[in-house]
Amino acid sequence: MAHEISLSQREEELLHNLEDQEHRKHIPESEEVHANEEELIADLEGQRSFDKTNWEFWLIGVVAFLWSAYQLYVAVVPTNGAFVRSVHLTFALILCFMMYPMYKSRILKYKIPWHAFAFAIIGAVGSLYVYYDYTGLSMRAGAYLGRDVVIGLVTMVILLEAARRALGMALSIIAICFLIYDYFGQYMPDLIAHKGASLTKLSAQMYLTTEGIFGVPLGVSAGFVFLFVLFGALLERAGAGDYFINMAYAALGKYRGGPAKASVAASGLTGIISGSSIANTVTTGTFTIPLMKRLGFPAHKAAAVEVAASTNGQLMPPIMGAAAFIIAEFLGLAYTDVVMAAFIPAFVSYFALFYIVHLESLKLGLEGEDPSKLARVWDIFKQGIHYIIPIFFLIYTLIVLKESAQSAALSAIQFMMLIMVTQKPIGAILRKEKLTKRVFLEGFEDIAIGMVNGAKNMVPIAIATGVAGMVVGSVTLTGIGQVLIEVIEELSGGYILAILLFTGIISLILGMGLPTTANYIIMASLTAPIIISLAGDSGFLIPTIAAHLFVFYFGILADDTPPVGIAAYAAAGIAKSDPIKTGIQGFAYDIRTAILPFAFFFNNKLLLIDGVDANEPDNPALWQWITNPAEIALIFGMAVIGMFAFSSATQSYFMIRTTIVERLAFFAIVPFMLVPNIAEEWLNLPHEYVSYIIGIGIYLAIYLSQKARMKNLSLA
């Protein structure tokens, strides 16, 4: 998704205002600020821009609102899944061609040409055909009419064009390569050759069955993801995004490197309700990056901190960039199990980023903000406590009441809507202001805008899952998965570490041009089964979720990896820094995230899984989950120490700059804390706990060494 990055004059004015407001105690929550942020996000994602005076603005808004309304309706009224997927893709295609131009130009950016409507209509007809002739298609399965095949092929082409517009060339090119492979299979080299698929068979597989476009990924997008994204959009529209940033700044601003730490906290909290690295970067970055620069962070480092924090927002449960739902569906897991498995790695990653920011602040000799310039934490907290309640309500219904993800999200949305309708009238009463009709109507207006924003946010996800379904269908059609197992086993020599490195690099490369969700679907279809199979051959019995989270993590890292790294471009535009330099620095901060997948692959306790059944390692029902709170706290605490050690090693700093010996010692601590089971086996230790003790002992030795050096320096 490598779009050209440029900031408009209006956006430059917004950034200038943010930099100048040195004595501000909280972020202005005006419509103008939000409008500027939305315009900047649209520009970065290559969308058309319209204001309220344009009829196109209202047309897109109406279609988006109807899409959200439809998704809420089918969440309440049980509907045939094929119908829901068909309508879901229809709305996505219509909005895509209205929102995204054929190519980036000033002319197409501010108008919708006739051919965009033509594409939208053709795409709508194609996706709705499955709904319209569902009974007929079911009756003639395997003996399709000519029109079935033609409509299927045309819809595939339209969907590929939609993906090119919304997501860049990469995903469309990958899908086209697989389609070429499907059709010309008999002409391929012997190693990967197959008998080939006719156009009829290709259309049937990709369009007329549930193994292609309308497969599991699109079904998850339509059934679960939309509701969670809509919940996040409503929460954001209600003011939760500003509230999280204000809270983080008020709580952490006074500490060393405070604005940078506030950036990490705010991005993590925003990541709970947002699955977009770009939106997270822009929303928090327009505030935190200027503050970091003002306190002394170099521009590229200020931008890199925001990039690292924002991309990692996709690790944060419950949304996790929409991947959590697809992982659950692929593996037959409860959604809450995915969230539980992802919990420790996500929070360990964020704790380590806090520590990296602290080390950078020490190296640069930075202090915090003047406390007199900061609002009181309690004052901010109590003003927006009603934003926290819906999130806890969602978690409660998922984990305690064990409701389905769809039911829990629907309940949370209803709760959120109630808050949005009542918060401003109640606020007016508490402030003893006059209750006007406008005050009562504002909540309903915010709900409508939140529903529109939620649908707009879903367009890239729905398109990505539809196209990724083609890749999944190709794997099923050709059996390429088994061939890849043989190829990768040959290339890696059967060494599991080599297999993981190979897979991580491929995920990273694909992720440079793909959104995280599409990258995960493709890699989960192609390489996750390979990892699981070859790991078993190497004697590693791992839960399947370890392999799936492995490729997911590396896909996320690509958002700040040069030369593409769209989130790095967004942050660099705000910081006025070099995007490549920003991306490299952001990736350096995110190296800690790159070692976590290796850690939880070899130490499944980081996923709160203590073991699997030797006969059925891929059966989630037979996994042994860790539920003892004391053991969970120990695993988490030791993992945090291990990541702190790794951060000090990569940053060459602890209390003062480290020596070569100290850096090597910090690196040595990492395996003792993150993979104590491997340390126990290799060093023949009596228990994993001994590994923890050794790691802590080395840490203490480095601490004493640095204290002694600091004392000598002060005496000198």
N, C-alpha and C positions, 0 to 999 in steps of 0.2 A: 504494500500500500504506500508506494513512494510518490506522494503528491508534492508539488512545489509548495514551499512554505513561504508565506508573505503575510505581513500584518498591515491592516488598513490604517488610515489616519485616525479613525475613530478609536481603534484598538490601541494605537500608540498613545492617544490622549488618556485612555483608561490606565495604562501602565504608568504614565507620568504622574497621574493623580495619586496612584497607590504609593509611588516612591516619595512623593512630597508630604504625605500625611504622617509625619513622624510622631505626632502626639496623639494619634488616633488610639482609642482604647478598644475599639472593636471594628469589624468590617462593616461598611455601609451596605445595607440590604436593599438598595433602591432597585427599581425595575431597570433603570439605565445600566447599572453594573451587570445585572443578570443578562440583559440583552446583549451587552458587549461580549460577555463570556460565551453566550450561545453563538454569536456571530463568529467569534474566533474559532470555536470548536468546529462549526460548519465549514469555515475556510480551510482548516487543517484536514478535515475529512473530505474535502472536495465537493461539498454540497452547494446547491444554489441558495442564494440569499434573497429573501423578500421581506418587506415590512408590511405593516397592517393596512397600508393604502393600496396594496396590490391584491387583485382577485386571486392570484395564485396562492398567496399566503392563506387565504380562507379556504380554498379548495383543498390544499394539502392538509390543513387543520381538520376539516370535516371528515376526510377519508381516514386520517389517523384516529380521530375520535371514534368513528364507527368501528374501526378495527379493535380498539380497546373495549368498546361496548360489546362487540361480538365475543371476544375472548372471555369477558366476565359472564356473558350469557351461557356459553357452553361449559363454563366452570360450575354453574348452578344447575343447568339442565343437561343431563347425560345425552351425548350426541355421538353418532357413529364416528370413530376415530378417523376414518378415511375422509369423511366430509370435513372434519375440522382441519385436517392437514391441507386439503384442497383450498379451502377458503383462506386459511392462514397464509399460504403461499401466494394466493391471488392478491391479497392486500399488500403483501411485501413487494410484489412485482410492480403493482400500480404506483405505490409510493416511491419505489426505487427510481423509476423512470421520470417521475415528477421532481424528485429531490436531487438526483445526480445527473449532471450533463454528460453528453457523449464524450466530450473532451473539454479540458479547462480553457475557457476563453471568456473575455469580458462579456461578449454577446450572449453566450449560452448560460452564463452564471446568473443573469438577472431576468431570464424569460424561459418559458417552457415552449419549445417549438412543436410544430404539428407532428413531427416524426416521433417525438417522445410519447405523445398520446397514442400514436399508432402502435409503438412497441408495447405500451401499457395495455392496450386493448387486446392485442394478439396474445400477450402473456396471460392476461386474465382469462381469455377464452380457453387457452391451453390448460391452465391449472384447474379451471372450473369444469372442464370436460369430464374429468374423473368423477366429480360430484354429479353432473348432469346425467351421465350414462353409466352410473355405478352398477346398476343391475345388469345392463347389457354386457358390460365388460366382464362382470363376474360369470355370466352365463357362457361367454365365448372365450374363456381363458385358454390360451394355447392355439386358438384359431381366430386370431384378431382380423378385423376388417382392414382394408387399405387405409381408410380414414383414421383409424386408431393409430396406425404406425406413423402416418404423415404428421398428425397433430402431435404425437409424442416427439418426433424428431424436431419439429419446429419449436416446441416448448423447451427442449433441451438447448437449442441455439439461443433462444430468448433469455433463458436462465443464465447461460454463460456470459452473455452480454451484460446482464444485470450485475453479475459478480464482478465483471471487469470495471464497471462504473463505480460500484460501491466499495470494492475491496482491492482494486488494482489488478494488474495483469496476472499475478502469480497463481492464484487459485484457478482461474480459467485455463491457463496454460497447462497446469498439472492435470486438470480434468480432461482436457483435450488429448494430452499425451496418453492417458489411460484409455480413452475412447479409441484412439488410433491403434493402440495395442490390442484392444478387444477385437477390432474389425480385421486388422492385418496380422493376426496371431500366427497364421501358417507361414508367413514370410519372415518371422523373427528368427534370431539365432537359436540353435537347437536347445540351448540351456533354458530359454524362456518361451519357446514356441508352444502354441496350442492350435487347435483346429480352426480358430477364428469364429466370429459371430456375424451373421447377416444383419442387415439393417433392421429387419423385422424382429430378430431376436434381441438386438441391441435396444431397440425402442421398447420392447416388452419388458426387458430387464430393468431399464432405467426409469421408465415412465408408467408402465401398466401393472407393475407389481409393487410390493412394499419392501423391495430389496434395493431400491435405487433412490430417486429423488424423494419419494414419499415414504422413505424408510424411517428407521429408529431416530436418527438425528433430527429430522424435521418434526417427527412426532413429539420428541422431547421439547423442541422449541415451541411447538403449539400448545403442548399440555402443561408444561411446568415453567419453562424459562420466561415466557411472556409475563406471567403473573408476578414473578419475583422482580423482573425489570420494571414492571408497572408500579409495584410497591416502592421500589427505590426512587422512581421518578416522582411519585406522589410525596414521598418523604423529603426529597430534595426541594420540590416546589413549595412545600409547607415551610421550609426554612431550615431543615436539619443540616444541610451542607454548611451554611454560614455558622450555625450553632456549633458544629464540631470544630470548625477552624477557630472560632472565638474561644471555645473551651481550651483547646490545645495551646493557643497563644497565651491565654491568661494563666494557665497552669505551669507552662514550661518556659515562657519568655524570659523570666528573670535568671534562669540558669545559664551556665557557660554554653555559648552557641545556641541560646534559647530558640530563636526563630527557626533554625534548622531542625531542632528537636520537635518543635511545634509542627513543622512540615511533615515529619515522619508520622507523628501521632494523628494529625488531621488527615493525611492520605490513607492511613490504615483504617481510620473510622469511616472515611468516605468510601473506601474500598468495600466496606460491609454492605453498602447500598448501591454501589456502582460496579459494573463489570468492565468499564472502559478505562484503559490507561491514559488515553488522550484527554477524556473529560476530567479525569482525576487530576492530571497534570495542570490543565488550564484552570480548573475551579480553585484549587489550593495554591497553584504556582503564581497566579497573578497577584496574590497577597504575600506569600512567603518568600519568593525569590528576591523581590526588591528589599525586603527586610534583611535577608541574609547578606545581600551585597552591602547594605548600609552598615552592618556590623563588622564587615571585614572579609567575608567569604569572596574569593575570586569569582567572577561571573560564571565560568564554566563549572566550578565546583558547586555553586549555589544551584545551578540548573540541574547538575548531576544528582544532587541529594534529592531534589523533587522527583526526578525521573525514577531513581531507584525506589523511592517510597511509593510512587504512583503505580509503577508496573507491578510491584509486589502486592498492591491492593487486590489483584486478581487471585492471590493466594488466600485471601481472607474469607472464611465462611461467613454468611451462608451462600452467597451467590457464586463466588469463585469464577467470575467471567463466564458463567453459564455452563462450565464444564462439569461441575458437581452433579448436575442432573443427568448429563449424558453418561458420565462414569457409572452412576447408579443404574441406569437403564442397560448399558452394555454388560455389566457384571451381575445384574439381578440382585443388587444390593438395595437395602433401604437407604433413602437419601440421608437420613441422620447418621448412618454408619460411615458414609463418605465424609460428612462434616467432622465426625469424631476422629477419623483417620487423618484428616488434613489439619486438625487443630494444632498439635504440637509443632510440626514443621513450620506452619505459618507464623505462629507467635515467636518461635525461636528466631526466625528470619528477621522479624521486626525488632526484636530486642537487640539483635546483633547490629542492625542498622543504626539504632539509637547509640550504641557504643561506638560505632565508626564515626558518627557525627561528633561525639564527645572527643574522640581522639583527634579528629581534624581540628576541632576548636582549640584543643591543647597545643597542637603543632603551630597553629596560627596565632596563638596567644589572645584568643577572643574572650570577651566577657558576655554577660547577658544584658537584657534590656534594663533600663532604670525601672524598678518596681512601681514608681509613682506614675509611670506612663501606661501601666497595665490595669485592666479592670480586675475586680476581685473575683476569684474563681467561683465562690458561692453565689455571687450575684448573677453570673452568667449561667451557672448550673441550674438554678431555680427558675430562670426565665425560660429555659427550654427543656425542662425535665419531661414534658409531654412528648418530645421527640424520641426519647429513649424508651418510653413505655411500649410503643408498638413493636420495637425490635425485640424487647424481652418477651412480649406477648407471642411473637412469631417463634422465638426459640422455645418458649414454654409449650406451645401447642405441638411443636415438632418433636421435642425430646421427652417431655413429661407426659403429655397426653397422647403422644405417638400417632398424631393424625397424619394423613398423607400429605406430601409436599403441596399438592394442589389445594387441598382443603385448608391447610395452615396458611398458605399465601392468600387465599380468598378471605379468610377470617381477618388476617392482618390488614388487607386492603380496606375492608369494611370498617375496621377499627380506625384506620388512618383517615378515611373519609369523614368519619364522625368527628375526629379531632380537628380536621381542616375546616369543617362547617362551624364548629363551636369556638375555636381558639380566639378568633378576633372579637366576637361579641363578648366573651368572658373577659378578654383583655381590656376591652373598653369599659366594662363594668368595674373591673378592679382599679382602673385609672380614673374612674368616676367621670367618664366621657359620655356624651350623648349617643344613644343607640340610634343609628340611622339605617335606612334601607340598604345603603351602600355597604355598611359594615356587615350586614347579614348576607349580602350577595357575594362578597369577596371570597368567601370560603368555597362556594359553588364554582366561581370563576377559576379559582386555583385548582379545584378538582378537574375541571375541563382541560385546563392547560397541562396539568400533570398527565392526564390520559393521552393527550396529543404528544407530549414529549416521550412518554413511555413507548408509544407506537413507533415514533421516529427512531428511537434508540434500538428498536427491535429489527429494523429493516436489514442492517448488515448481518445480524445473527441469523435471521430466517433465510436470507439468501445464501449465506455461508453453509448452513446445515443442508440446504437443498443441493448445492453443488457438491459438497463433501459426500452426500449420499451417492453420487455418481461413482466416486472413487471406491466407496464401500461396495457398491454393486459390481464394479469391475473386479474387485478382489474375489467376490463370490462367484462371478461368472467364469473367470479364467483359472482360478486356483493358484494365482501368482504368489499367494502367501507361503505355500509349501516350497515353491521354488526359491523364494527369498531366504527361507530358513537354511536351505542348503548352501546358497551363495554366501550369506553372512557367516555361517559356521566355517566355511572354507576360508574366507578372508580373515576371520578372527582367530583361526586355529583352535576354536572351541573354548578359548579363554573368556570367561564371563566378563571380566573387567574390560577387555578389548571390545566385546559386544556392546557393553554399556557406553563406552566412549564413542564408538561408531554411531550408535543410536542417538546419543546426545548431540553430536555434531550435525547429524541429518536434521534433527528437530530444530536446532538453532538456525540452520540454513533455510529450512522451509519457513520458519517463523519470521524471517526477515521480510517475507512478502505476504504472509498469511495472517489473518486474525487468529488469536489464541484458540478459539473454539474450533475453527476449521483445521488448524494445525493439529490439535489434539485428536480430532476424529480420524484424520488421515493416518497419523502415526499410530494411533490405537488400533486401527484396522491392519496396518502393514507390519509394524515392528513390535508392538506389545506382545502379540502371540509368539513371536520369534524369541523375545527375551525370556518369556515364561518357559517355552519349550527347551531352549538351550540351557537355561538356569537349572532346570530339572535334570538334564543330562550331565551337568557339572556337579550335581549333588546338592544344589540349593533349593530347598522347598520354600517357596515364597508365596504369599497371597497375591492373587492377580492384581489387586489394587496397587501394589507396590510398583509394578511395571507401568500401569496406567498413569499414576501420579508422576512417575519418572519422566515420561515424555511430555506430560503437561507442564512440569516445571521448566523444562528446557525451551518449550514453546514460548513461555512468558518472557524468558530472558531476552528473546529476540527483539522485544519492543524497545530496548535501548542499545541494541547491538549495531554498530556501524557496518555497512554504509547506509542502511535504510533507517532503522530505529526511529519510527515516526514520533514516539513520545519524546525522544531526545531532540528532534527538530522543534517540537512544540515548546519545550522548556528553553531551548536555545533562543527561540524567537522572543520569548518573554525576557530572558536575561541579557539579550543582545550579545551572545557569545557564539563561538564557532560550534556548529552542530556536531561535527566529527569529533572534536576535542571533548565536547560534552558527552557524546555517546561513549567514547573510550573511558572517560572518568566514571560515568554511570555504570558501565559494565564492570569496571574495577571494584566499585562498591558492591555490585551484585554477584561477584565471584563467590561470596559466602552462600548465596542461594544455589549456586551450581554444585557445591559439594553436598548439600542436604539430600538431593535425590540418591546419591551414592550411599550416604549414611543410612537412610531409611530402607534402601534396598537390601543392604547387608544386615541391618539391625531393625527388624520389623517392629520392635517395641516402641520405636519412635512414632509408629502408626497406631500404637496401642493394641497391637496384635501380638500375642505371646507364642502362637504356633498355629500350624495348619495340619490337616489330616494327611498322612503320608500317601494314602490310597486315593484321596480326592482333594488335592491341594487347591483346586480351582472352585471348590464348593464353599461359598461364603457362610453357609449354615453351619459348617464344621470348623470355622475359624475360632480360635480361643482369644477372646477380647480381654484386655486388662481393665479391671474395674476398681481395683483397690486405690483409693485416693492418695494414700501415702506413696505407693509405688509410682503412680502417675506423676506426683510432685517430684519424686527423686529423678525419674527419667527426664522430665522437663528441665529441672535445675541443672543436672549434669550436662544436658545438651546445650543449655545457654552458656555454661562455662566453656564448653568445647568451642562454641562459635565465637565467644569473646577471645579465646586464645588464637583462633584462626584470624580474627579481625586484627589483633595486635601484630600477628606475624605478617599479614599482607600490608598493613599500614606502617610497619616498622616503628611502632610507638606503643608505650605502655604508660608509665608515669612520666618518663622521659624517652628520648629516642633509644631504640634497642640496638644492642650489638648483634653481630652475626650469630654468635653463640645463643644469645637470648631468642633471636628469631627462630633458629632451628629448634630450640627447646619448646617454643610456643607451637610450632608445627607438630612436634612430637606429642604434645598434650592432646591434640585433636582426636586421633584414633582411640585413645584411652577413654575419652568422654562420649564420643559419638558412636563408636562401634566396640563397646567393651566385650561383646561376645567373640569378636574376631581376635581382640587382644588376649582374651582368656585362652583361646584355642592355640594361638601361635606361641605365646609365652608360657603355656602350661600353668596358668594361674589357678588357684583353688576355687575362685569365684569371680563373677563379673564385678562385684563390689571392690575387689582388690584393684581392678583396673581403674576404677574411679579414684581410689585412694592414691594410686601412683600419679595420676593426672593432677590431682589437687596438690600433691607433694611437689611436683615440678613447678606448678604455678606459684606456690609459696616460696620456692627457692628463687624464682625470678623476681618476685616481689622484694625479697630481702636483698637481692643483688642490686636492684634499682634504688632501693632506699639507701644503701651504702654509697652508691655512686652519687646520689643526690646530696648526701651529707658531705662527701668529699668536694663536690662542686661548690657547695655553699661556703665551705671553709677556704677554698681557693679564692 
